[in-house]
Amino acid sequence: MFRVLVAASRQPVTASYPRLDAAGWESVRSSFVDALAAAAAVDEEHVPTDRVATPGLPLYAALELRSEAERVARMELARRAGVPSPYNGRIEDPALRAWLQVEFGDMRVWSPTQLESYAKCPWAYFSGRLLRIEKREEPEEELDPATRGVVLHDALARFFTRAVERLGGPVLLRPPDVAWARPLSLAALDEAIAAAGAETWLGHPALRDAKRDELRRLLDGYIAFEVEHNDKMFSNRTKNAFLLRTGAAAHELAFEDAVLERGGVRLRYRGAIDRVEVSVDDRVADNRFVAAVDYKSSLAGVPGGGDEEAWDDGVVLQVPLYAHALAALRAGARVALVQYRTLRPPAVAHSLELYKVDRKTRVLHEDAVGRARLEGALDAAVGHVRAARDGVFPAAPKPSCGCPPFCHAWDICRVPGGPRAKRDL
């Protein structure tokens, strides 16, 4: 900024400071000028440098610098606008675009978690999956969150498998079931810990018993949560009463090649559904209803942290895709529920009810809002595939997600203003 004296009439004074003398040295006004300005009640105004003329003083030493400055300015403007461009995640090289069309073409088999990764931030996906950049961390001294989640997932799968065998059918835990469910779940946890094997780091051996007790508390807490959640479905005084009652029937249901086609895009994907439920609702004669449930260790693993805005951002993809695959795997099945559940703390996140039961009339009806949201998620999935094929990988984390602090691309990110965690947005 140049500082220019302006008289009370707001007309600029001819002299501007600081200024350059004939020799090119910067000159500063004297204290007499400052005193005179104060006595005359003259105000000071800041004038942007692009409005100040500097006759005889070029802004750049060579003409080549002008074109370079303009080039850099275009790059920065495109980046800050957030629009995909050659300077912000759009690949335009013909050879690379041709390779991407094959790499992400109809023959590629995606995983829903890969698609969610692209949806959350295309640049993070590109730098991790295609450039193979990874963040090196110091080895964990204790049981790391990922291993904790794997062990708890395995324990729940083992528990419900045993529970289905015990009851001879789908499991909908209620308060009377706690007496047998608790010891069965703890036995399943011990099996899961043993199955982890010596190659899995479960923390320092001296603390193994303490870690086991911690996992037992987490599993106990989840089982108690599920019992309470299910019991509320039988009381018309709670909002859970409208839910179609479904019970756990299978865990880790794997599928290799599900297909979703729409909008001229063919998406193939594979995965394993953490939990499949089937209808056990005596209020409804039709027993073809199923539900897809995915466990997450915490809300940090749920798209958008469980916030509703994540649906509009097109990042809630995993369980909707699981529901689409489940409907294809089970002939005649009708998906009634799509849901994420967290284990720490135990909670329901992104629950999408496609069918509801009227609490008074007990009439089953399809929920238009839920159906539209599911279809929107599937549309978003194929939209992300199309963008990847077109070579679009901008640094543009979705507002509902922000930048996770563990992102491998944090230090090389080109997000305007720098990467920011969701809480700082």
C-alpha positions as CSV (number, residue, x, y, z in Angstrom):
1,M,0.0,0.0,0.0
2,F,1.0,3.6,-0.7
3,R,-0.2,6.2,1.8
4,V,-1.5,9.4,0.3
5,L,-2.5,12.6,2.0
6,V,-6.1,13.7,1.4
7,A,-7.4,17.1,2.3
8,A,-10.7,17.7,4.1
9,S,-12.4,18.0,0.7
10,R,-11.2,14.4,0.1
11,Q,-9.2,15.6,-3.0
12,P,-5.7,13.8,-3.2
13,V,-2.6,15.8,-2.5
14,T,-0.1,15.8,-5.4
15,A,2.7,14.1,-3.4
16,S,2.5,10.5,-2.3
17,Y,4.6,8.7,0.3
18,P,6.7,6.7,0.4
19,R,8.1,7.7,-3.0
20,L,11.3,7.3,-5.0
21,D,13.7,10.1,-5.7
22,A,15.6,10.6,-9.0
23,A,18.3,8.1,-7.9
24,G,15.7,5.4,-7.2
25,W,15.9,5.6,-3.4
26,E,12.8,5.5,-1.3
27,S,12.2,8.9,0.5
28,V,10.1,9.5,3.6
29,R,8.3,12.7,4.4
30,S,9.6,14.8,7.3
31,S,8.1,15.3,10.7
32,F,7.2,18.8,9.7
33,V,4.8,17.4,7.1
34,D,3.2,15.1,9.7
35,A,2.8,18.1,12.1
36,L,1.3,20.2,9.3
37,A,-1.2,17.4,8.4
38,A,-2.3,17.1,12.0
39,A,-2.8,20.9,12.4
40,A,-4.8,21.1,9.2
41,A,-6.9,18.1,10.2
42,V,-6.0,16.2,7.1
43,D,-7.1,12.5,6.9
44,E,-5.0,9.7,5.5
45,E,-6.4,7.2,3.0
46,H,-4.9,3.9,1.9
47,V,-4.8,3.5,-1.9
48,P,-4.2,0.1,-3.5
49,T,-0.9,-0.2,-5.2
50,D,-2.5,-1.0,-8.5
51,R,-4.0,2.6,-8.5
52,V,-0.7,4.3,-8.0
53,A,1.2,5.5,-11.0
54,T,5.0,5.1,-10.9
55,P,6.3,7.0,-14.0
56,G,9.7,5.8,-15.1
57,L,9.7,2.9,-12.7
58,P,8.7,-0.4,-14.4
59,L,6.9,-3.0,-12.3
60,Y,9.0,-5.8,-13.7
61,A,12.6,-6.0,-15.0
62,A,11.8,-8.0,-18.2
63,L,8.8,-8.5,-20.4
64,E,9.1,-12.3,-19.9
65,L,8.2,-11.8,-16.2
66,R,4.8,-10.3,-17.2
67,S,3.6,-13.4,-19.0
68,E,4.9,-15.6,-16.1
69,A,3.1,-13.4,-13.6
70,E,-0.1,-13.6,-15.6
71,R,0.2,-17.4,-15.9
72,V,0.6,-17.8,-12.2
73,A,-2.3,-15.4,-11.6
74,R,-4.5,-17.6,-13.8
75,M,-3.5,-20.7,-11.9
76,E,-4.3,-19.1,-8.6
77,L,-7.6,-17.7,-9.7
78,A,-8.7,-21.1,-11.0
79,R,-7.6,-22.8,-7.9
80,R,-9.4,-20.4,-5.6
81,A,-12.6,-20.6,-7.7
82,G,-12.7,-24.4,-6.9
83,V,-13.5,-25.2,-10.5
84,P,-11.6,-28.2,-12.0
85,S,-9.0,-26.9,-14.5
86,P,-5.5,-27.8,-15.6
87,Y,-4.4,-25.9,-12.4
88,N,-6.9,-27.6,-10.1
89,G,-7.2,-31.3,-10.7
90,R,-8.3,-31.7,-14.3
91,I,-6.0,-33.9,-16.4
92,E,-5.9,-32.8,-20.0
93,D,-3.0,-34.8,-21.5
94,P,-4.6,-37.0,-24.2
95,A,-2.5,-40.0,-23.3
96,L,-3.3,-39.8,-19.6
97,R,-7.0,-39.3,-20.3
98,A,-7.0,-42.4,-22.5
99,W,-5.3,-44.4,-19.8
100,L,-7.9,-43.2,-17.2
101,Q,-10.8,-44.2,-19.5
102,V,-9.4,-47.7,-19.4
103,E,-8.3,-47.7,-15.7
104,F,-11.7,-46.6,-14.5
105,G,-13.7,-48.1,-17.4
106,D,-16.5,-50.7,-17.3
107,M,-14.2,-53.5,-16.4
108,R,-12.9,-51.9,-13.2
109,V,-14.3,-53.4,-10.0
110,W,-14.6,-50.7,-7.3
111,S,-15.1,-51.0,-3.6
112,P,-17.6,-48.7,-2.0
113,T,-15.0,-47.4,0.4
114,Q,-12.9,-46.3,-2.6
115,L,-15.8,-44.4,-4.0
116,E,-16.4,-42.7,-0.7
117,S,-12.8,-41.8,-0.6
118,Y,-13.0,-40.1,-4.0
119,A,-16.3,-38.4,-3.1
120,K,-14.8,-36.9,0.1
121,C,-11.8,-35.4,-1.8
122,P,-10.8,-36.3,-5.3
123,W,-7.3,-35.0,-4.9
124,A,-6.7,-37.1,-1.8
125,Y,-8.0,-40.2,-3.7
126,F,-5.7,-39.4,-6.7
127,S,-2.6,-38.8,-4.7
128,G,-3.1,-41.9,-2.6
129,R,-4.5,-44.4,-5.1
130,L,-2.8,-43.3,-8.3
131,L,0.4,-41.5,-7.1
132,R,0.7,-44.0,-4.2
133,I,1.6,-41.3,-1.7
134,E,1.3,-42.4,1.9
135,K,1.9,-40.9,5.2
136,R,4.5,-42.7,7.3
137,E,3.6,-42.8,10.9
138,E,5.5,-43.9,14.0
139,P,4.5,-47.4,15.1
140,E,1.7,-47.4,17.7
141,E,2.7,-48.3,21.2
142,E,-0.8,-49.2,22.1
143,L,-3.8,-50.8,20.4
144,D,-4.4,-48.6,17.4
145,P,-8.0,-47.6,16.5
146,A,-8.0,-49.6,13.2
147,T,-7.0,-52.8,14.9
148,R,-9.6,-52.2,17.7
149,G,-12.3,-51.8,15.0
150,V,-11.2,-55.1,13.3
151,V,-11.4,-57.0,16.5
152,L,-14.8,-55.7,17.5
153,H,-16.2,-56.3,14.0
154,D,-15.0,-59.9,14.2
155,A,-16.4,-60.3,17.7
156,L,-19.9,-59.0,16.6
157,A,-19.9,-61.3,13.6
158,R,-19.0,-64.3,15.7
159,F,-21.6,-63.4,18.4
160,F,-24.5,-63.0,16.0
161,T,-23.6,-66.1,14.1
162,R,-23.8,-68.0,17.4
163,A,-27.0,-66.2,18.4
164,V,-28.7,-67.1,15.1
165,E,-27.7,-70.8,15.7
166,R,-29.0,-70.6,19.3
167,L,-32.4,-69.0,18.3
168,G,-32.8,-70.8,15.0
169,G,-33.5,-67.6,13.1
170,P,-33.0,-63.8,13.0
171,V,-31.9,-62.1,16.2
172,L,-33.7,-59.1,17.5
173,L,-32.2,-58.6,21.0
174,R,-34.6,-57.6,23.8
175,P,-34.1,-57.2,27.6
176,P,-34.8,-60.9,28.4
177,D,-32.0,-61.9,26.0
178,V,-29.3,-60.1,28.0
179,A,-28.8,-63.1,30.4
180,W,-27.4,-65.3,27.6
181,A,-26.2,-62.6,25.1
182,R,-23.6,-61.1,27.4
183,P,-21.6,-64.2,28.1
184,L,-21.9,-65.3,24.5
185,S,-20.6,-61.9,23.3
186,L,-17.6,-62.0,25.6
187,A,-16.7,-65.5,24.5
188,A,-16.9,-64.3,20.9
189,L,-14.5,-61.4,21.8
190,D,-12.0,-63.9,23.2
191,E,-12.2,-65.9,20.0
192,A,-11.7,-62.7,17.9
193,I,-8.6,-61.7,20.0
194,A,-7.2,-65.2,19.6
195,A,-7.9,-65.1,15.8
196,A,-6.0,-61.9,15.5
197,G,-2.9,-63.9,15.9
198,A,0.7,-63.0,16.9
199,E,1.2,-61.0,13.7
200,T,-1.4,-58.4,14.9
201,W,-0.1,-55.8,17.3
202,L,-2.5,-55.7,20.3
203,G,-0.4,-53.4,22.4
204,H,2.3,-54.2,24.9
205,P,2.0,-57.7,26.3
206,A,2.0,-56.3,29.9
207,L,-1.2,-54.4,29.1
208,R,-3.0,-57.1,27.2
209,D,-5.4,-57.9,30.0
210,A,-6.2,-54.2,30.4
211,K,-6.9,-53.9,26.7
212,R,-9.1,-57.0,26.8
213,D,-11.1,-55.4,29.5
214,E,-11.4,-52.2,27.5
215,L,-12.7,-54.2,24.5
216,R,-15.1,-56.1,26.7
217,R,-16.6,-52.8,28.0
218,L,-17.0,-51.5,24.5
219,L,-18.7,-54.7,23.4
220,D,-20.9,-54.7,26.5
221,G,-21.9,-51.1,25.8
222,Y,-22.8,-51.9,22.2
223,I,-25.0,-54.9,23.2
224,A,-26.8,-52.8,25.8
225,F,-27.4,-50.1,23.3
226,E,-28.8,-52.5,20.8
227,V,-31.2,-54.0,23.3
228,E,-32.5,-50.6,24.3
229,H,-32.8,-49.5,20.7
230,N,-34.8,-52.6,19.7
231,D,-37.0,-52.5,22.8
232,K,-38.2,-48.9,21.9
233,M,-39.6,-50.3,18.6
234,F,-42.3,-52.0,20.7
235,S,-43.5,-48.8,22.4
236,N,-45.8,-46.4,20.6
237,R,-44.5,-43.6,22.9
238,T,-41.1,-43.6,21.1
239,K,-40.1,-42.6,17.6
240,N,-38.7,-46.1,17.0
241,A,-42.2,-47.4,16.8
242,F,-42.6,-46.6,13.1
243,L,-39.5,-48.7,12.2
244,L,-40.0,-52.0,10.4
245,R,-38.6,-54.6,12.9
246,T,-35.8,-56.5,11.4
247,G,-33.4,-59.0,13.0
248,A,-29.8,-59.9,12.3
249,A,-29.6,-62.9,10.0
250,A,-26.0,-62.8,8.6
251,H,-22.7,-61.1,9.0
252,E,-19.9,-60.4,6.5
253,L,-22.0,-61.3,3.5
254,A,-19.5,-61.1,0.6
255,F,-20.3,-60.4,-3.0
256,E,-17.8,-60.1,-5.9
257,D,-19.4,-58.3,-8.8
258,A,-22.5,-56.2,-8.2
259,V,-23.5,-54.0,-11.1
260,L,-25.1,-50.5,-11.1
261,E,-26.1,-49.0,-14.4
262,R,-27.6,-45.5,-14.9
263,G,-26.9,-42.3,-16.8
264,G,-24.8,-44.2,-19.3
265,V,-22.3,-45.4,-16.7
266,R,-21.7,-49.0,-15.7
267,L,-20.3,-49.3,-12.2
268,R,-19.1,-52.7,-11.0
269,Y,-18.2,-53.1,-7.3
270,R,-17.5,-55.7,-4.7
271,G,-17.5,-55.8,-0.9
272,A,-18.8,-57.5,2.3
273,I,-21.9,-56.3,4.1
274,D,-21.1,-56.2,7.8
275,R,-24.7,-57.1,8.8
276,V,-27.8,-58.3,6.9
277,E,-31.2,-58.2,8.6
278,V,-34.5,-59.6,7.6
279,S,-38.1,-58.8,8.7
280,V,-39.4,-60.2,12.0
281,D,-42.3,-57.8,12.2
282,D,-45.6,-59.5,13.1
283,R,-47.4,-56.3,12.1
284,V,-46.5,-56.9,8.4
285,A,-47.5,-60.0,6.4
286,D,-44.7,-59.5,3.8
287,N,-41.5,-61.1,5.1
288,R,-39.3,-60.2,2.0
289,F,-37.9,-57.0,3.7
290,V,-34.2,-56.8,4.3
291,A,-31.8,-54.3,5.8
292,A,-28.1,-53.5,5.3
293,V,-26.1,-52.3,8.3
294,D,-22.4,-51.3,8.4
295,Y,-20.4,-50.9,11.6
296,K,-18.0,-48.1,12.1
297,S,-15.6,-47.8,15.0
298,S,-16.6,-44.2,15.7
299,L,-18.3,-41.2,14.1
300,A,-15.0,-40.3,12.5
301,G,-15.4,-43.2,10.2
302,V,-19.0,-42.3,9.2
303,P,-19.3,-40.1,6.1
304,G,-19.5,-36.5,7.2
305,G,-19.4,-37.6,10.8
306,G,-23.0,-38.5,10.6
307,D,-24.2,-35.0,9.6
308,E,-27.3,-34.9,7.3
309,E,-25.4,-32.6,4.9
310,A,-23.2,-35.6,3.8
311,W,-26.2,-36.9,1.8
312,D,-26.3,-33.7,-0.2
313,D,-22.5,-33.8,-0.6
314,G,-22.8,-37.2,-2.3
315,V,-20.4,-38.9,0.2
316,V,-22.8,-41.4,1.8
317,L,-22.2,-44.3,-0.6
318,Q,-21.1,-47.5,1.1
319,V,-24.3,-48.7,2.7
320,P,-26.6,-47.5,-0.2
321,L,-24.4,-49.5,-2.6
322,Y,-24.6,-52.5,-0.2
323,A,-28.4,-52.2,-0.2
324,H,-28.4,-52.2,-4.0
325,A,-26.2,-55.3,-4.1
326,L,-28.3,-57.0,-1.4
327,A,-31.5,-56.5,-3.4
328,A,-29.8,-58.2,-6.3
329,L,-28.4,-61.1,-4.2
330,R,-31.7,-62.0,-2.7
331,A,-34.4,-62.5,-5.3
332,G,-37.6,-60.6,-4.5
333,A,-36.0,-58.9,-1.5
334,R,-37.2,-55.3,-0.7
335,V,-34.7,-53.1,1.1
336,A,-36.4,-51.5,4.2
337,L,-33.4,-50.0,6.0
338,V,-30.0,-48.6,5.2
339,Q,-27.9,-47.8,8.3
340,Y,-24.5,-47.1,9.8
341,R,-23.8,-48.0,13.4
342,T,-20.9,-46.7,15.5
343,L,-19.3,-48.8,18.3
344,R,-17.6,-46.1,20.3
345,P,-19.9,-44.6,21.4
346,P,-22.7,-46.9,20.3
347,A,-25.1,-45.0,18.1
348,V,-27.1,-45.1,14.9
349,A,-25.9,-42.8,12.1
350,H,-27.3,-42.1,8.6
351,S,-30.3,-44.2,9.1
352,L,-32.4,-44.4,6.0
353,E,-35.9,-45.9,6.4
354,L,-37.4,-46.8,3.1
355,Y,-40.6,-48.3,4.6
356,K,-42.4,-47.3,7.8
357,V,-45.3,-48.7,9.8
358,D,-48.0,-46.3,11.0
359,R,-48.1,-46.5,14.8
360,K,-51.9,-46.4,15.0
361,T,-53.1,-48.2,11.9
362,R,-50.1,-50.5,11.5
363,V,-50.3,-49.9,7.8
364,L,-46.9,-50.2,6.0
365,H,-46.0,-47.5,3.5
366,E,-43.0,-46.5,1.5
367,D,-41.2,-43.4,2.6
368,A,-40.7,-41.1,-0.4
369,V,-38.0,-39.0,1.2
370,G,-36.0,-42.1,2.1
371,R,-36.4,-43.5,-1.4
372,A,-35.3,-40.3,-3.1
373,R,-32.2,-40.1,-0.8
374,L,-31.2,-43.6,-1.7
375,E,-31.6,-43.0,-5.4
376,G,-29.6,-39.7,-5.0
377,A,-26.8,-41.7,-3.4
378,L,-26.7,-44.2,-6.2
379,D,-26.7,-41.3,-8.8
380,A,-23.8,-39.7,-6.9
381,A,-21.8,-43.0,-7.1
382,V,-22.0,-43.2,-10.9
383,G,-21.3,-39.5,-11.1
384,H,-18.0,-40.0,-9.2
385,V,-17.1,-42.8,-11.5
386,R,-17.8,-40.6,-14.6
387,A,-15.6,-37.8,-13.1
388,A,-12.7,-40.2,-12.4
389,R,-12.9,-41.5,-16.0
390,D,-12.8,-37.9,-17.2
391,G,-9.7,-37.1,-15.2
392,V,-11.2,-34.8,-12.7
393,F,-9.4,-34.8,-9.3
394,P,-9.6,-31.4,-7.8
395,A,-8.5,-30.5,-4.3
396,A,-12.0,-30.0,-3.1
397,P,-12.9,-31.7,0.2
398,K,-16.7,-31.8,0.8
399,P,-17.9,-29.3,3.5
400,S,-19.5,-32.1,5.5
401,C,-16.2,-33.9,5.7
402,G,-13.4,-31.3,5.8
403,C,-9.8,-32.5,5.8
404,P,-9.0,-35.3,8.2
405,P,-5.8,-34.6,10.1
406,F,-4.5,-38.1,9.2
407,C,-4.7,-37.4,5.4
408,H,-1.5,-38.4,3.6
409,A,-1.9,-35.3,1.3
410,W,-2.2,-32.7,4.1
411,D,1.3,-31.2,3.6
412,I,1.0,-31.0,-0.2
413,C,-2.6,-30.0,-0.4
414,R,-3.7,-27.1,-2.7
415,V,-7.0,-26.4,-1.1
416,P,-7.6,-22.6,-1.0
417,G,-6.5,-21.3,2.4
418,G,-4.8,-24.6,3.2
419,P,-6.4,-27.8,4.5
420,R,-8.8,-27.4,7.4
421,A,-10.4,-30.0,9.7
422,K,-14.2,-30.0,9.7
423,R,-14.3,-28.3,13.1
424,D,-12.4,-25.3,11.6
425,L,-14.7,-24.8,8.6
